[in-house]
Amino acid sequence: MKKLLIFLLLTFTVFGQYTTPGTGVEWTLDDLVTNSGGVVTTSTDGYDVNEEVLISQSDKVTIAAGTTVYFTNSNAGFEVEGTFSAVGTADNMVTFTAYSPANVGDWAGIYFKEESDAANCKLAYTKVEYADYGFRALSTSPTLENSHILNCNYGVRLSSSDAMIMNNTIEYCYGYGIAMTLGSNPTIDNNVIRYNNVEQSSFKNQIAVGIQGDSSPIITNNKIYGGGAMAGGISIWVYGATLFSNAEIVNNEIYDNAFGITLYSSSNGVVNVKVVGNYIHNNDKNPDPMAAGSGINLYGSSFNTPLIAWNTITENVWGITVMSGATTVSPGPLPKLGNVNDADTSNSGNNRIFNNGYDGDVYDLYNNTSEAFLAQNNDWGTNDLAEVEDHIYHSVDNSAYGEVTFSPLKNTSVPVELTGFSAVQVNGAVKLDWTTATELNNKEFQVYRNQELIATVDGQGTKAEATSYSFTDKYAVTGVNTYKLFQIDYDGTTTLVASVEVELDAPVEFALGQNYPNPFNPSTTISFTLPEQSEVKLVVYNMIGELVTEITSGSFDAGFHQVNFDASQLSSGAYIYQLSAGNFVQTRKMMLMK
């Protein structure tokens, strides 16, 4: 019997955690297959990770573009004390997945620890699915960019981390999309964060900033939507008088959630958050209007003093709600919603707050505290003061509540008074000039050439003096070019203000321009001009004259041209690029710095 038992035990392979040797090795997955004693193995179309792999402090593991890695049990994953890099391309992503997904954490995830080399730890063009934590960082600040995290328990989990979270899609996570605590200050920019909190059994928000530490994330240019009945867009909670949040929530679109933004101060936690230029709409997915539905909800103590300006807040159950949380009418948050006499010009109001409400009643602003505050220079969807009054709940409705002073209203007249827009040919380019006499709520101008957006030029906000602008289009095509000038308000309203045509003569000589930017990482733009239709070849050589890649070739019309060169697959260093067009050949040098 004993012999039989020994035989059965020997027929099973039992893996444990594998730790890299800590000797400065730089390994691929093939090296882990060779050295991990079965913790990492090959599969039919990639690799299997069967237990946790701990990357020691001086070691580096690199995952190549196009690699698929399967994690075979809930303990499997990568824990990083050294360097870990998984960088794919838009057409050849790295994939981290499981064989039999259950949507609640089939494997541990990618965990960056305090000892890791944050500057060189990155996931880019990587798909992470079915993990407990898709991307986790503790006291370190790695980069997550151009990646897709889905069907994880947590999408991103940060503790004392200033990670860079940019250009990703984070969706269908069982709980939070992004959650942070313990003094985290990440940059969260240009992401799509949607349909998180699949569980829907309690409030777990798409971006949740926790109560511990001074967490001040920069949250900009994101789309945050589809949270359903139990997930808000963004929540920030500061607990304790010695703690604060100086977060910036700027230029996001937040919609189809239980609420848009909640800022909560408890035990006199200081909330100095900037909420500027956001489009917050249709956050009405929780059926209970007493539980959720605010575009912006301010909750807790009078140390909750956010700046709220240039936002559009519409079609929510409540526009802005200000609440103490007490059972009796008590002091509470003191928002900066617009003060025409404030020396701080950022407290300018300029919000558009309209069409929020339910059951036929409009609730654009609801003050549920004893505090009085200003909400001047805002657009309430009407210039009738009596109608605005009907849309705001405050001392006029119940003397126990604080007064909201909302007059004067925002002037909603023409945003810019344009006095001229011209286009002239200058040295093979087109120079555009325009002048405004006055500007109101002017975020920026957009310049289009022949239906293509070619430039964005910052406006002056609100200004009574004349302002001159110019832009030079170096890449106009030979022949007639039509330029259109659009003006963009801070609330996103777009107005065509002028158009002009100019005919551009063909260039008189061949020329190869210097790439821009230079140095670059990982892409750059190369321009060239042709005085006549030509067969063109644009190639790249290394410094010993070996051909590295062909960027483009074929027949090009006379005129000005530009192409993008993506060098993400090349090593850092100097390269030569060469243009051949008929008998014309010209080379220039460029520098790739990763």
C-alpha positions as CSV (number, residue, x, y, z in Angstrom):
1,M,0.0,0.0,0.0
2,K,2.8,2.4,0.8
3,K,4.5,1.8,-2.5
4,L,1.2,2.5,-4.4
5,L,0.8,5.8,-2.5
6,I,4.3,6.9,-3.4
7,F,3.7,6.0,-7.0
8,L,0.5,8.1,-7.1
9,L,2.2,11.1,-5.5
10,L,5.0,11.0,-8.1
11,T,2.6,11.1,-11.0
12,F,1.4,14.6,-10.0
13,T,3.6,17.8,-10.7
14,V,3.3,20.2,-7.8
15,F,4.5,23.8,-8.5
16,G,5.3,26.5,-6.0
17,Q,6.1,30.2,-6.3
18,Y,9.2,30.9,-8.4
19,T,11.5,33.7,-7.5
20,T,14.0,35.0,-10.1
21,P,17.7,34.7,-8.9
22,G,18.3,38.4,-8.1
23,T,21.6,38.5,-10.0
24,G,20.7,41.2,-12.5
25,V,19.3,38.8,-15.1
26,E,17.2,40.1,-18.0
27,W,14.8,37.4,-19.0
28,T,12.1,36.6,-21.5
29,L,9.3,34.1,-20.9
30,D,11.5,31.5,-22.7
31,D,14.1,32.0,-20.0
32,L,11.4,31.5,-17.3
33,V,10.4,28.3,-19.0
34,T,14.0,27.1,-18.8
35,N,14.6,28.2,-15.2
36,S,11.4,28.2,-13.3
37,G,11.0,24.4,-12.7
38,G,7.6,24.2,-14.3
39,V,6.1,27.4,-12.9
40,V,6.2,28.8,-16.4
41,T,5.6,26.4,-19.3
42,T,4.9,26.7,-23.0
43,S,1.4,26.1,-24.4
44,T,0.0,25.5,-27.9
45,D,-0.3,29.2,-28.6
46,G,1.7,30.9,-25.9
47,Y,2.8,30.3,-22.3
48,D,1.2,29.0,-19.1
49,V,2.0,30.6,-15.7
50,N,1.0,28.0,-13.1
51,E,1.9,29.8,-9.9
52,E,3.2,33.2,-8.8
53,V,6.4,34.5,-10.4
54,L,8.3,37.0,-8.1
55,I,10.7,39.2,-10.1
56,S,13.6,40.0,-7.7
57,Q,14.7,43.6,-7.2
58,S,17.7,43.5,-9.6
59,D,16.1,41.4,-12.3
60,K,14.1,42.2,-15.4
61,V,11.4,40.3,-17.3
62,T,10.2,41.5,-20.7
63,I,7.2,40.2,-22.5
64,A,7.3,40.6,-26.3
65,A,4.6,42.0,-28.5
66,G,2.1,39.5,-29.7
67,T,2.6,37.1,-26.7
68,T,-0.4,35.3,-25.1
69,V,0.1,34.3,-21.5
70,Y,-2.4,32.0,-19.7
71,F,-2.7,31.9,-15.9
72,T,-3.8,28.5,-14.8
73,N,-5.0,29.1,-11.1
74,S,-5.9,31.9,-8.7
75,N,-2.4,32.1,-7.2
76,A,-0.7,32.6,-10.6
77,G,0.5,36.0,-11.6
78,F,3.5,38.3,-11.6
79,E,4.7,40.1,-8.5
80,V,7.3,42.7,-9.3
81,E,10.2,43.9,-7.1
82,G,12.5,44.5,-10.0
83,T,11.5,45.5,-13.6
84,F,8.5,44.1,-15.6
85,S,7.7,45.3,-19.1
86,A,4.9,44.1,-21.4
87,V,4.8,46.3,-24.5
88,G,2.9,45.3,-27.6
89,T,1.7,47.4,-30.5
90,A,-1.8,48.5,-31.7
91,D,-1.8,45.5,-34.1
92,N,0.1,43.0,-32.0
93,M,-1.0,43.3,-28.4
94,V,0.3,41.3,-25.4
95,T,-2.5,39.3,-23.8
96,F,-2.8,38.1,-20.2
97,T,-5.8,35.8,-19.7
98,A,-7.2,32.6,-18.2
99,Y,-8.3,29.3,-19.8
100,S,-11.8,29.1,-18.2
101,P,-12.8,32.7,-17.3
102,A,-15.2,33.1,-14.3
103,N,-15.1,37.0,-14.3
104,V,-14.1,37.2,-10.6
105,G,-10.4,36.6,-10.5
106,D,-9.2,33.5,-12.1
107,W,-5.6,34.6,-11.5
108,A,-3.8,37.0,-9.2
109,G,-2.9,39.8,-11.6
110,I,0.1,42.0,-12.2
111,Y,1.4,43.5,-8.9
112,F,4.1,46.2,-8.8
113,K,5.6,46.5,-5.3
114,E,7.6,49.2,-3.5
115,E,11.0,47.9,-4.5
116,S,10.2,47.9,-8.3
117,D,12.0,50.1,-10.8
118,A,8.9,52.2,-11.6
119,A,10.5,54.2,-14.4
120,N,10.9,51.0,-16.4
121,C,7.8,49.1,-15.4
122,K,5.1,49.4,-18.0
123,L,2.1,47.8,-19.6
124,A,1.4,49.2,-23.0
125,Y,-0.8,47.8,-25.7
126,T,-1.6,44.9,-23.3
127,K,-4.9,43.2,-22.7
128,V,-5.5,42.0,-19.2
129,E,-8.6,40.0,-18.4
130,Y,-10.1,37.7,-15.7
131,A,-7.6,38.7,-13.0
132,D,-8.2,39.6,-9.4
133,Y,-6.3,42.9,-9.9
134,G,-5.6,43.8,-13.5
135,F,-3.0,46.4,-12.6
136,R,-1.9,46.9,-9.0
137,A,0.8,49.2,-7.5
138,L,1.9,49.6,-3.9
139,S,4.3,52.6,-3.1
140,T,5.5,52.6,-6.7
141,S,4.4,54.4,-9.9
142,P,4.5,52.3,-13.0
143,T,2.8,53.1,-16.3
144,L,-0.3,51.7,-17.9
145,E,-1.1,53.0,-21.4
146,N,-2.9,52.1,-24.5
147,S,-4.1,48.9,-22.8
148,H,-7.4,47.1,-22.3
149,I,-8.4,45.8,-18.8
150,L,-11.7,44.0,-18.6
151,N,-13.6,41.4,-16.6
152,C,-11.2,41.7,-13.6
153,N,-12.3,42.0,-9.9
154,Y,-10.5,45.3,-9.7
155,G,-9.4,47.0,-12.9
156,V,-6.7,49.2,-11.3
157,R,-5.8,49.2,-7.6
158,L,-3.3,51.9,-6.3
159,S,-1.9,52.4,-2.8
160,S,0.6,55.3,-2.3
161,S,1.1,55.4,-6.1
162,D,1.5,58.1,-8.6
163,A,1.0,55.8,-11.6
164,M,0.4,57.0,-15.1
165,I,-2.9,55.7,-16.4
166,M,-3.4,56.9,-20.0
167,N,-5.3,56.0,-23.2
168,N,-6.7,52.8,-21.8
169,T,-10.1,51.1,-21.8
170,I,-11.1,49.7,-18.4
171,E,-14.5,48.0,-18.5
172,Y,-16.7,45.2,-17.1
173,C,-14.8,44.8,-13.9
174,Y,-16.7,43.0,-11.1
175,G,-16.0,45.9,-8.6
176,Y,-14.2,49.1,-9.1
177,G,-12.7,50.4,-12.4
178,I,-10.0,52.3,-10.6
179,A,-9.6,52.5,-6.9
180,M,-6.9,54.2,-4.8
181,T,-6.0,55.0,-1.3
182,L,-3.0,55.8,1.1
183,G,-1.8,59.0,-0.6
184,S,-2.1,58.2,-4.3
185,N,-1.6,60.9,-6.9
186,P,-1.9,59.2,-10.3
187,T,-2.5,60.9,-13.6
188,I,-5.6,59.4,-15.2
189,D,-5.9,60.8,-18.7
190,N,-7.8,60.1,-21.9
191,N,-9.2,56.7,-20.8
192,V,-12.6,55.1,-21.5
193,I,-13.8,53.8,-18.1
194,R,-17.2,52.1,-18.5
195,Y,-19.6,49.4,-17.3
196,N,-17.7,48.6,-14.1
197,N,-19.3,47.2,-10.9
198,V,-20.8,44.3,-12.7
199,E,-21.7,42.9,-9.3
200,Q,-24.1,45.8,-8.6
201,S,-24.8,44.7,-5.0
202,S,-23.2,47.8,-3.4
203,F,-21.8,51.1,-4.5
204,K,-18.4,50.5,-6.2
205,N,-17.7,53.5,-8.4
206,Q,-15.9,53.7,-11.7
207,I,-13.1,55.8,-10.1
208,A,-13.0,55.7,-6.3
209,V,-10.5,57.7,-4.3
210,G,-10.3,56.3,-0.8
211,I,-10.3,57.9,2.7
212,Q,-6.7,57.3,3.7
213,G,-3.8,59.6,2.9
214,D,-3.6,62.8,0.9
215,S,-4.8,61.5,-2.5
216,S,-4.9,64.1,-5.2
217,P,-5.2,62.4,-8.6
218,I,-5.3,64.3,-11.9
219,I,-8.4,63.0,-13.7
220,T,-8.6,64.6,-17.2
221,N,-10.1,64.0,-20.6
222,N,-11.8,60.7,-19.7
223,K,-15.1,59.1,-20.8
224,I,-16.7,57.6,-17.7
225,Y,-20.1,56.0,-18.3
226,G,-22.4,53.0,-17.9
227,G,-22.1,52.5,-14.2
228,G,-25.7,51.5,-13.8
229,A,-27.7,51.7,-10.5
230,M,-24.8,51.1,-8.1
231,A,-21.7,52.8,-9.7
232,G,-21.1,56.5,-9.8
233,G,-18.6,58.2,-12.1
234,I,-16.0,59.6,-9.6
235,S,-16.0,59.6,-5.8
236,I,-13.4,61.3,-3.5
237,W,-13.6,60.8,0.3
238,V,-11.2,62.6,2.7
239,Y,-11.3,61.5,6.3
240,G,-9.6,63.4,9.1
241,A,-8.6,67.0,9.7
242,T,-5.0,66.5,8.8
243,L,-5.7,65.0,5.4
244,F,-6.7,66.7,2.1
245,S,-7.4,66.2,-1.6
246,N,-6.2,68.7,-4.2
247,A,-7.5,66.5,-7.0
248,E,-8.2,68.0,-10.5
249,I,-11.3,66.7,-12.4
250,V,-11.1,68.4,-15.7
251,N,-12.6,68.0,-19.2
252,N,-14.2,64.6,-18.6
253,E,-17.5,63.3,-19.9
254,I,-19.5,61.5,-17.2
255,Y,-22.9,60.0,-18.0
256,D,-25.2,57.0,-17.5
257,N,-24.1,56.3,-14.0
258,A,-25.8,56.3,-10.6
259,F,-24.3,59.8,-10.0
260,G,-21.6,61.9,-11.7
261,I,-19.2,63.1,-9.0
262,T,-19.3,62.9,-5.2
263,L,-16.9,64.8,-3.0
264,Y,-17.1,63.8,0.7
265,S,-15.4,65.4,3.7
266,S,-15.7,63.6,7.0
267,S,-14.1,64.6,10.4
268,N,-13.1,67.9,8.7
269,G,-11.1,66.3,5.9
270,V,-10.1,69.1,3.5
271,V,-11.5,68.9,-0.1
272,N,-9.8,71.4,-2.4
273,V,-10.8,69.7,-5.6
274,K,-11.0,71.5,-8.9
275,V,-14.0,70.4,-11.0
276,V,-13.6,72.3,-14.3
277,G,-14.8,71.9,-17.9
278,N,-16.7,68.6,-17.4
279,Y,-19.8,67.4,-19.3
280,I,-21.9,65.6,-16.7
281,H,-25.2,64.3,-17.9
282,N,-27.9,61.6,-17.6
283,N,-26.6,60.2,-14.3
284,D,-30.0,58.9,-13.3
285,K,-29.6,55.1,-13.4
286,N,-30.4,54.5,-9.7
287,P,-34.2,54.2,-9.3
288,D,-34.2,55.8,-5.9
289,P,-33.8,59.7,-6.2
290,M,-33.1,59.8,-2.4
291,A,-30.0,57.5,-2.8
292,A,-28.3,58.9,-5.9
293,G,-28.8,60.8,-9.1
294,S,-26.7,64.0,-8.6
295,G,-24.5,65.5,-11.3
296,I,-22.3,66.7,-8.5
297,N,-22.9,65.8,-4.9
298,L,-21.0,67.6,-2.0
299,Y,-21.3,65.9,1.3
300,G,-20.0,66.4,4.8
301,S,-18.2,69.3,6.6
302,S,-17.6,72.9,5.7
303,F,-14.0,71.9,4.9
304,N,-15.4,70.6,1.6
305,T,-14.7,73.7,-0.6
306,P,-14.3,72.5,-4.2
307,L,-14.0,74.9,-7.2
308,I,-16.7,74.2,-9.7
309,A,-16.5,76.1,-12.9
310,W,-17.1,75.8,-16.7
311,N,-19.0,72.5,-16.4
312,T,-22.2,71.5,-18.2
313,I,-24.5,69.7,-15.8
314,T,-27.8,68.5,-17.3
315,E,-30.4,65.7,-17.4
316,N,-29.4,64.3,-14.0
317,V,-31.9,63.7,-11.2
318,W,-30.3,66.5,-9.3
319,G,-27.9,69.0,-10.8
320,I,-25.7,69.9,-7.7
321,T,-26.6,68.7,-4.2
322,V,-25.0,70.2,-1.1
323,M,-25.5,68.1,2.0
324,S,-24.2,67.9,5.6
325,G,-25.2,64.4,6.2
326,A,-26.8,65.3,9.6
327,T,-30.4,64.5,10.4
328,T,-31.0,68.1,11.3
329,V,-30.2,71.2,9.2
330,S,-26.5,71.8,9.9
331,P,-23.4,73.5,8.4
332,G,-21.9,71.7,5.5
333,P,-19.9,72.1,2.3
334,L,-19.0,75.5,1.0
335,P,-18.6,75.2,-2.8
336,K,-17.0,77.9,-5.0
337,L,-19.6,78.1,-7.7
338,G,-19.0,81.6,-8.9
339,N,-18.2,84.9,-7.2
340,V,-18.1,88.0,-9.5
341,N,-16.2,90.0,-6.9
342,D,-13.6,87.3,-6.0
343,A,-10.0,88.3,-6.6
344,D,-9.5,84.6,-7.5
345,T,-10.6,84.7,-11.2
346,S,-10.8,80.9,-11.3
347,N,-13.9,81.2,-9.1
348,S,-15.8,82.5,-12.1
349,G,-18.9,80.2,-12.3
350,N,-19.6,79.8,-16.0
351,N,-21.3,76.5,-15.4
352,R,-24.4,75.5,-17.4
353,I,-26.8,73.9,-15.0
354,F,-30.2,73.1,-16.5
355,N,-32.9,70.4,-17.1
356,N,-32.1,68.4,-14.0
357,G,-35.0,66.9,-12.0
358,Y,-37.6,64.1,-11.8
359,D,-41.3,63.7,-11.6
360,G,-41.8,67.0,-13.5
361,D,-39.9,69.1,-10.9
362,V,-36.6,70.8,-11.7
363,Y,-33.7,70.6,-9.2
364,D,-30.7,72.3,-10.7
365,L,-29.2,73.2,-7.3
366,Y,-30.3,71.9,-3.9
367,N,-28.8,73.3,-0.7
368,N,-29.6,71.0,2.1
369,T,-27.4,72.7,4.7
370,S,-27.5,75.9,6.8
371,E,-24.6,77.4,4.9
372,A,-25.1,80.4,2.6
373,F,-22.9,80.5,-0.5
374,L,-22.6,82.2,-3.9
375,A,-23.4,80.6,-7.3
376,Q,-23.0,83.7,-9.6
377,N,-22.3,84.0,-13.3
378,N,-23.8,80.7,-14.3
379,D,-26.1,79.8,-17.1
380,W,-29.3,78.1,-15.8
381,G,-30.9,77.7,-19.2
382,T,-33.0,80.9,-18.8
383,N,-32.4,84.6,-18.2
384,D,-35.6,84.8,-16.1
385,L,-34.5,85.3,-12.5
386,A,-37.9,84.0,-11.2
387,E,-37.6,80.8,-13.3
388,V,-34.0,80.3,-12.0
389,E,-35.3,80.7,-8.4
390,D,-37.9,78.0,-9.0
391,H,-35.0,75.6,-10.0
392,I,-32.9,76.2,-6.8
393,Y,-33.8,74.9,-3.3
394,H,-32.5,77.1,-0.5
395,S,-33.6,79.6,2.2
396,V,-36.5,81.0,0.0
397,D,-38.1,77.6,0.2
398,N,-37.3,76.9,3.9
399,S,-35.8,79.5,6.2
400,A,-33.7,76.8,8.0
401,Y,-31.5,76.4,4.9
402,G,-28.8,78.7,3.7
403,E,-29.3,81.2,1.0
404,V,-27.8,80.6,-2.5
405,T,-27.0,83.9,-4.2
406,F,-27.2,83.2,-7.9
407,S,-27.5,86.7,-9.4
408,P,-26.0,88.0,-11.6
409,L,-26.5,85.3,-14.2
410,K,-24.0,84.5,-16.9
411,N,-24.2,86.7,-20.0
412,T,-25.1,84.2,-22.8
413,S,-24.6,86.5,-25.7
414,V,-22.3,85.8,-28.7
415,P,-19.1,84.1,-27.5
416,V,-16.6,85.9,-29.7
417,E,-16.7,89.1,-31.8
418,L,-14.4,88.4,-34.7
419,T,-13.0,91.4,-36.6
420,G,-11.0,89.6,-39.3
421,F,-9.8,86.2,-40.6
422,S,-7.2,86.0,-43.5
423,A,-5.1,83.4,-45.2
424,V,-2.0,84.2,-47.3
425,Q,0.8,82.1,-48.9
426,V,4.2,82.6,-47.3
427,N,7.3,80.6,-48.4
428,G,5.3,77.5,-49.5
429,A,3.0,77.6,-46.4
430,V,-0.3,79.3,-45.5
431,K,-0.4,81.8,-42.7
432,L,-3.7,82.3,-41.0
433,D,-4.5,85.5,-38.9
434,W,-7.6,86.4,-37.0
435,T,-8.6,89.0,-34.4
436,T,-11.3,89.1,-31.8
437,A,-12.7,92.4,-30.3
438,T,-14.2,90.6,-27.3
439,E,-14.4,87.0,-26.0
440,L,-16.9,85.2,-23.7
441,N,-16.4,81.7,-22.4
442,N,-13.9,81.0,-25.2
443,K,-12.0,77.9,-24.4
444,E,-10.3,77.5,-27.8
445,F,-10.4,77.8,-31.6
446,Q,-10.2,74.8,-34.0
447,V,-8.8,75.3,-37.5
448,Y,-9.9,72.9,-40.3
449,R,-8.3,72.6,-43.7
450,N,-10.5,70.9,-46.3
451,Q,-12.6,69.1,-43.6
452,E,-9.5,68.0,-41.6
453,L,-8.7,69.4,-38.1
454,I,-5.2,70.7,-38.3
455,A,-4.8,73.0,-35.2
456,T,-6.2,73.9,-31.8
457,V,-5.4,77.3,-30.5
458,D,-6.2,78.3,-26.9
459,G,-8.7,81.1,-26.4
460,Q,-8.7,83.8,-23.7
461,G,-11.8,82.8,-21.8
462,T,-13.6,86.0,-21.2
463,K,-11.8,89.2,-22.3
464,A,-13.0,92.6,-23.3
465,E,-9.9,93.7,-25.1
466,A,-8.8,92.9,-28.7
467,T,-6.7,89.8,-29.2
468,S,-4.7,88.7,-32.2
469,Y,-4.1,85.0,-33.2
470,S,-2.1,83.3,-35.9
471,F,-1.3,79.8,-37.2
472,T,1.0,78.7,-40.0
473,D,-0.1,75.6,-42.0
474,K,3.2,74.1,-43.3
475,Y,1.4,71.1,-44.9
476,A,-1.3,72.7,-47.1
477,V,-1.9,70.9,-50.4
478,T,-1.2,72.5,-53.8
479,G,-4.3,74.1,-55.2
480,V,-7.3,75.6,-53.5
481,N,-7.4,75.1,-49.7
482,T,-10.6,76.0,-47.7
483,Y,-10.0,77.0,-44.0
484,K,-12.8,77.1,-41.4
485,L,-12.4,78.6,-38.0
486,F,-14.6,77.1,-35.2
487,Q,-14.9,78.5,-31.6
488,I,-15.4,76.1,-28.7
489,D,-17.0,77.1,-25.4
490,Y,-15.9,75.5,-22.1
491,D,-19.1,73.6,-22.1
492,G,-18.3,72.1,-25.5
493,T,-20.6,74.3,-27.6
494,T,-19.1,74.7,-31.1
495,T,-19.7,77.6,-33.4
496,L,-18.4,78.2,-37.0
497,V,-17.2,81.8,-36.9
498,A,-15.3,82.3,-40.2
499,S,-14.0,80.6,-43.4
500,V,-11.6,81.6,-46.2
501,E,-10.0,80.1,-49.3
502,V,-6.5,80.4,-50.5
503,E,-4.7,78.9,-53.6
504,L,-1.3,77.4,-52.9
505,D,1.3,77.2,-55.6
506,A,3.3,74.0,-56.1
507,P,6.7,74.0,-54.3
508,V,9.7,75.0,-56.6
509,E,12.1,72.4,-55.3
510,F,12.5,69.0,-53.6
511,A,13.1,69.1,-49.9
512,L,13.2,66.7,-46.9
513,G,12.3,68.3,-43.6
514,Q,13.7,67.6,-40.1
515,N,11.5,65.1,-38.2
516,Y,9.5,66.5,-35.3
517,P,9.7,65.9,-32.5
518,N,13.4,65.1,-32.3
519,P,14.5,63.4,-30.2
520,F,11.3,61.3,-30.1
521,N,9.7,58.3,-28.4
522,P,8.3,56.2,-30.0
523,S,6.8,58.1,-33.0
524,T,7.7,61.2,-35.0
525,T,6.5,63.1,-38.1
526,I,8.6,63.4,-41.3
527,S,7.7,66.0,-43.9
528,F,8.9,66.5,-47.5
529,T,8.0,68.7,-50.5
530,L,7.8,67.7,-54.2
531,P,7.7,70.2,-57.1
532,E,6.2,67.6,-59.4
533,Q,4.5,64.2,-59.2
534,S,7.2,61.7,-58.2
535,E,7.9,58.1,-57.3
536,V,9.0,58.4,-53.7
537,K,10.8,56.1,-51.3
538,L,11.4,57.0,-47.6
539,V,13.6,54.6,-45.7
540,V,15.5,54.4,-42.4
541,Y,19.1,53.2,-41.9
542,N,21.1,52.5,-38.7
543,M,24.4,54.3,-38.1
544,I,26.4,51.5,-39.8
545,G,24.4,51.8,-43.0
546,E,22.1,48.8,-42.6
547,L,18.5,49.2,-43.9
548,V,16.2,49.2,-40.9
549,T,12.8,49.8,-42.4
550,E,10.9,51.4,-45.3
551,I,8.5,54.0,-44.1
552,T,6.6,54.6,-47.3
553,S,6.9,54.3,-51.1
554,G,4.8,55.0,-54.2
555,S,3.6,57.8,-56.3
556,F,3.0,61.2,-54.6
557,D,1.5,64.3,-56.1
558,A,3.3,67.6,-56.2
559,G,3.0,69.5,-52.9
560,F,3.7,69.2,-49.2
561,H,3.5,65.8,-47.5
562,Q,4.0,64.4,-44.0
563,V,4.1,60.8,-42.8
564,N,4.2,59.3,-39.3
565,F,7.1,56.9,-38.3
566,D,6.5,54.6,-35.4
567,A,9.8,53.3,-34.0
568,S,8.4,51.3,-31.1
569,Q,10.1,48.2,-32.3
570,L,13.5,49.8,-32.5
571,S,16.2,50.3,-29.9
572,S,17.2,53.7,-28.6
573,G,19.9,55.5,-30.7
574,A,20.6,57.6,-33.7
575,Y,19.2,56.7,-37.2
576,I,19.4,58.1,-40.7
577,Y,16.3,58.6,-42.8
578,Q,16.5,59.1,-46.5
579,L,14.2,60.4,-49.2
580,S,14.5,59.3,-52.8
581,A,12.3,61.1,-55.4
582,G,13.5,60.6,-59.1
583,N,17.1,61.8,-59.1
584,F,16.7,63.7,-55.8
585,V,18.2,62.0,-52.7
586,Q,18.5,63.7,-49.3
587,T,19.2,62.3,-45.8
588,R,18.8,63.6,-42.3
589,K,19.6,62.3,-38.8
590,M,17.1,61.6,-36.0
591,M,17.4,60.4,-32.4
592,L,15.1,57.8,-30.7
593,M,15.3,58.0,-26.9
594,K,13.3,55.4,-25.0
